[in-house]
Amino acid sequence: MKSILTLLLAACCSAAFAAEGAKPCLSCAKKLAAGIALAESAGVKVPGAVPAPAVPQPPGWEALGQGAWFSGAPAPGATLFVGYAGYGADGAGARNWAAAVAAAKGWSMAVAFAGPDKLYYEDKEKLTENTRLLSVLIPRLAPGRVVIAAHSSGSFVAKEFIALIAKLGRADLLKDISYYDVDGGPCAACRKYADDPANAGFVYRCVSAVQPGGPAAPNRDPMKACGKYYLGLKAEGAGCSGAWCLHGWLVNRGAAALDPVRPKVKDYYLSTSILPCVAYLDGAVPAVK
């Protein structure tokens, strides 16, 4: 049974990968696993595990699973940047953004999460990757600080990571975490952690932007609801005429060159000339209420 399933589906995978790349190859691997599970559920013993075929990864990046990657060499005590991209941002765009932010800040380690499959992250499809980040990668790297930026719907994925800290008993990490909610959805647990003196060192900011004489980013009001944790940036010279352009400016300060009203999410993340917005990470920034 095992050999039949392996031969049939591995052949399918090989052909699919040759024709279209890694995604259909992974689909075949899932079919193979499902076929073996079906056989075993019918009482047919399938000895040993059949390894999934290796899926090529982007140069310089190590996969944490599906839709999440790590880049860099372990540097104990250094800063690890974790970028949770918003809905509509693919893996290439998320990696481009995370790498650009890390480079702008002089950080040598970065993690990139592609945007969630659904706007409000209903499928929780990155739970495994968030768990690996917390339980495997961070202990392995031993960073001095973990800086998280979650843009737009990426905040729902990031809040899952924050929830895992309590669930997996890693509250000791809070003092070394800075969490920036970038024009997304507020994190009630983060406010609770930041209010607790026991978590001294934990940083929480709700970030949005206003262009003087122009629009405000679309999630400014939810961000302002964070009260003392709100940080509103002055988007001087952003060139936007629409709120969603300013939403993109918080990722890529060149968003207006792509479309001053509503640039495509995929485009401002993936731009080869990305100008990452890092003002909110700099401490002293021009701010407005």
C-alpha positions as CSV (number, residue, x, y, z in Angstrom):
1,M,0.0,0.0,0.0
2,K,2.7,2.4,1.0
3,S,4.7,1.8,-2.1
4,I,1.7,2.3,-4.4
5,L,0.7,5.5,-2.8
6,T,4.3,6.7,-2.8
7,L,4.9,6.0,-6.4
8,L,1.7,7.4,-7.7
9,L,1.7,10.6,-5.7
10,A,5.4,11.2,-5.7
11,A,5.2,11.0,-9.5
12,C,2.4,13.5,-9.5
13,C,4.4,15.8,-7.2
14,S,7.5,15.6,-9.4
15,A,5.5,16.5,-12.5
16,A,3.7,19.3,-10.8
17,F,6.8,20.8,-9.4
18,A,8.6,20.7,-12.8
19,A,5.6,22.4,-14.4
20,E,4.5,24.9,-11.8
21,G,6.8,25.1,-8.8
22,A,6.5,24.3,-5.1
23,K,2.8,24.9,-4.4
24,P,1.4,22.0,-6.4
25,C,4.2,19.9,-5.2
26,L,3.1,20.6,-1.6
27,S,-0.4,19.7,-2.6
28,C,0.7,16.3,-3.7
29,A,2.6,15.8,-0.5
30,K,-0.6,16.4,1.4
31,K,-2.5,14.0,-0.8
32,L,0.2,11.4,-0.1
33,A,-0.2,11.9,3.7
34,A,-4.0,11.8,3.4
35,G,-3.8,8.5,1.3
36,I,-1.7,6.9,4.0
37,A,-4.0,8.1,6.8
38,L,-7.0,6.7,4.8
39,A,-5.2,3.3,4.4
40,E,-4.4,3.1,8.1
41,S,-8.0,4.1,9.1
42,A,-9.1,1.1,7.0
43,G,-6.9,-1.2,9.1
44,V,-4.0,-1.3,6.6
45,K,-0.7,-0.8,8.5
46,V,1.7,1.6,6.7
47,P,5.1,1.3,8.4
48,G,7.3,4.2,8.7
49,A,6.8,7.9,7.8
50,V,7.0,9.1,4.2
51,P,8.9,12.4,4.3
52,A,7.3,15.3,2.4
53,P,9.4,16.4,-0.6
54,A,11.8,19.3,0.0
55,V,10.2,22.6,-1.1
56,P,12.8,25.1,-2.3
57,Q,13.0,28.2,-0.2
58,P,13.9,31.8,-1.2
59,P,17.7,32.4,-1.1
60,G,18.7,33.5,2.4
61,W,15.5,32.5,4.1
62,E,14.6,29.5,6.2
63,A,11.0,28.4,6.4
64,L,9.2,28.2,9.7
65,G,6.3,26.5,8.0
66,Q,3.7,27.8,5.6
67,G,3.8,31.5,5.0
68,A,6.6,32.4,7.5
69,W,10.4,32.6,7.1
70,F,13.5,33.5,9.0
71,S,16.6,35.3,7.7
72,G,19.9,35.9,9.4
73,A,22.5,34.1,11.5
74,P,22.0,33.5,15.3
75,A,23.4,36.5,17.2
76,P,22.7,36.1,20.9
77,G,21.8,39.4,22.5
78,A,21.0,41.1,19.1
79,T,17.6,42.3,17.9
80,L,15.2,40.1,16.1
81,F,12.6,41.9,13.9
82,V,9.3,40.1,13.3
83,G,7.1,41.6,10.5
84,Y,3.5,40.5,10.2
85,A,2.3,41.7,6.8
86,G,-1.3,42.6,6.1
87,Y,-4.0,40.9,4.1
88,G,-3.1,40.8,0.5
89,A,0.7,40.7,1.0
90,D,2.2,37.6,-0.3
91,G,5.4,35.8,0.9
92,A,7.7,37.7,-1.4
93,G,6.3,41.0,-0.3
94,A,6.4,40.2,3.4
95,R,10.1,39.1,3.1
96,N,10.9,42.3,1.1
97,W,9.4,44.5,3.8
98,A,10.9,42.7,6.7
99,A,14.3,42.7,5.1
100,A,14.1,46.4,4.3
101,V,13.0,47.3,7.9
102,A,15.8,45.2,9.4
103,A,18.4,46.7,7.0
104,A,17.2,50.3,7.8
105,K,17.6,49.6,11.5
106,G,20.9,47.7,11.2
107,W,19.3,44.5,12.6
108,S,20.8,41.2,11.3
109,M,17.9,38.9,12.0
110,A,14.3,39.0,10.6
111,V,11.2,37.0,10.5
112,A,8.5,37.6,7.8
113,F,4.9,36.4,8.0
114,A,2.9,36.6,4.8
115,G,-0.6,38.3,5.2
116,P,-3.4,36.1,6.5
117,D,-5.5,34.1,4.1
118,K,-8.7,36.0,5.2
119,L,-9.1,39.6,6.3
120,Y,-9.8,38.8,9.9
121,Y,-7.6,35.7,10.1
122,E,-10.6,33.4,10.6
123,D,-8.7,30.3,9.6
124,K,-5.8,30.7,12.1
125,E,-3.6,29.1,9.5
126,K,-0.3,30.4,11.0
127,L,-0.8,28.9,14.5
128,T,1.9,26.3,13.9
129,E,4.4,29.0,12.6
130,N,3.7,31.3,15.6
131,T,4.2,28.4,17.9
132,R,7.5,27.5,16.3
133,L,8.6,31.2,16.5
134,L,7.9,31.2,20.2
135,S,9.0,27.7,21.2
136,V,11.8,27.0,18.8
137,L,13.3,29.9,16.9
138,I,13.5,32.5,19.7
139,P,15.1,30.1,22.2
140,R,17.5,29.1,19.5
141,L,18.5,32.7,18.6
142,A,18.4,34.1,22.1
143,P,17.8,37.7,21.0
144,G,18.3,40.5,23.4
145,R,15.1,42.1,22.0
146,V,12.2,41.0,19.8
147,V,10.7,43.9,17.9
148,I,7.3,43.1,16.3
149,A,5.6,45.2,13.7
150,A,2.1,44.1,12.7
151,H,0.6,46.0,9.8
152,S,-3.2,46.0,9.2
153,S,-4.7,42.5,9.3
154,G,-1.3,41.2,10.3
155,S,-2.2,42.4,13.8
156,F,-4.7,39.5,14.1
157,V,-1.8,37.0,13.4
158,A,0.5,38.9,15.8
159,K,-2.1,38.8,18.6
160,E,-2.2,35.1,18.3
161,F,1.6,35.1,19.0
162,I,1.0,37.3,22.1
163,A,-1.7,35.0,23.3
164,L,0.7,32.0,23.0
165,I,3.1,33.7,25.4
166,A,0.6,33.2,28.3
167,K,-0.7,29.8,27.0
168,L,2.8,28.3,26.7
169,G,4.1,29.9,30.0
170,R,6.6,32.3,28.4
171,A,5.7,35.5,30.3
172,D,9.5,35.8,31.0
173,L,9.9,37.0,27.4
174,L,7.6,40.0,27.8
175,K,10.3,42.3,29.2
176,D,12.2,41.8,25.9
177,I,9.4,42.5,23.5
178,S,8.4,45.6,21.7
179,Y,5.0,45.3,19.8
180,Y,3.9,47.9,17.3
181,D,0.4,47.6,16.0
182,V,0.6,49.5,12.7
183,D,-2.9,50.8,11.6
184,G,-4.4,47.4,12.5
185,G,-6.6,46.2,15.4
186,P,-5.8,47.0,19.0
187,C,-4.5,44.3,21.3
188,A,-6.3,44.2,24.7
189,A,-3.8,41.7,26.1
190,C,-0.9,44.0,25.1
191,R,-2.4,46.9,27.0
192,K,-2.8,44.7,30.1
193,Y,0.8,43.6,29.9
194,A,2.0,47.1,29.4
195,D,0.0,48.4,32.4
196,D,1.5,45.7,34.7
197,P,4.8,46.9,36.4
198,A,5.8,43.2,36.5
199,N,6.4,43.5,32.7
200,A,8.7,46.5,32.8
201,G,10.5,46.6,29.5
202,F,7.5,45.5,27.4
203,V,6.7,48.1,24.8
204,Y,3.3,48.6,23.2
205,R,2.4,51.2,20.6
206,C,-0.6,51.7,18.4
207,V,0.6,53.4,15.3
208,S,-1.2,55.4,12.7
209,A,-0.5,58.4,10.5
210,V,-2.0,61.8,9.3
211,Q,-0.7,63.7,6.3
212,P,-0.8,67.4,7.2
213,G,-3.5,69.0,5.1
214,G,-4.4,65.6,3.8
215,P,-6.0,62.3,4.8
216,A,-5.5,60.2,7.9
217,A,-4.9,56.4,7.7
218,P,-8.1,54.4,7.7
219,N,-7.6,52.7,11.1
220,R,-6.6,55.9,12.9
221,D,-9.6,55.8,15.2
222,P,-9.1,52.3,16.5
223,M,-5.4,53.2,17.1
224,K,-6.4,56.3,19.0
225,A,-8.6,54.2,21.2
226,C,-5.4,52.8,22.6
227,G,-5.1,56.0,24.6
228,K,-1.7,56.6,26.1
229,Y,-0.2,53.9,23.8
230,Y,-1.3,55.7,20.6
231,L,1.4,57.1,18.4
232,G,0.3,59.2,15.4
233,L,2.9,60.0,12.8
234,K,3.0,63.1,10.7
235,A,3.3,61.9,7.2
236,E,5.1,65.0,5.9
237,G,5.4,64.9,2.1
238,A,3.7,61.5,1.7
239,G,1.9,62.7,-1.4
240,C,-1.2,60.8,-0.7
241,S,-4.7,61.9,-1.6
242,G,-6.5,58.8,-0.2
243,A,-6.6,57.2,3.3
244,W,-5.5,53.8,1.9
245,C,-2.4,55.3,0.4
246,L,-1.4,56.5,3.8
247,H,-2.1,53.0,5.1
248,G,0.5,51.8,2.6
249,W,2.8,54.6,3.5
250,L,3.2,53.0,6.9
251,V,4.9,50.1,5.1
252,N,6.5,51.9,2.2
253,R,7.0,55.6,2.2
254,G,7.0,55.5,-1.6
255,A,3.4,54.2,-1.8
256,A,2.0,57.4,-3.4
257,A,4.3,56.9,-6.4
258,L,2.4,53.6,-7.0
259,D,-1.0,55.2,-6.6
260,P,-1.8,58.3,-4.5
261,V,-5.4,57.1,-3.8
262,R,-5.2,53.4,-3.1
263,P,-2.0,51.5,-4.2
264,K,-2.3,47.8,-4.4
265,V,-1.1,46.0,-1.2
266,K,1.0,43.5,-3.1
267,D,2.8,46.4,-4.9
268,Y,3.8,48.5,-2.0
269,Y,5.2,45.5,-0.1
270,L,7.0,44.0,-3.1
271,S,8.4,47.2,-4.6
272,T,12.1,46.9,-5.4
273,S,12.5,50.5,-4.4
274,I,10.7,50.1,-1.0
275,L,11.4,52.9,1.4
276,P,10.4,51.3,4.7
277,C,8.6,53.4,7.3
278,V,10.6,53.0,10.5
279,A,9.9,56.3,12.2
280,Y,7.7,54.6,14.9
281,L,10.7,52.4,15.8
282,D,13.0,55.3,16.4
283,G,11.8,56.5,19.8
284,A,11.7,60.2,19.2
285,V,9.3,60.8,16.2
286,P,7.2,63.6,15.0
287,A,3.8,62.8,16.4
288,V,0.3,64.2,16.2
289,K,-2.9,63.5,18.1
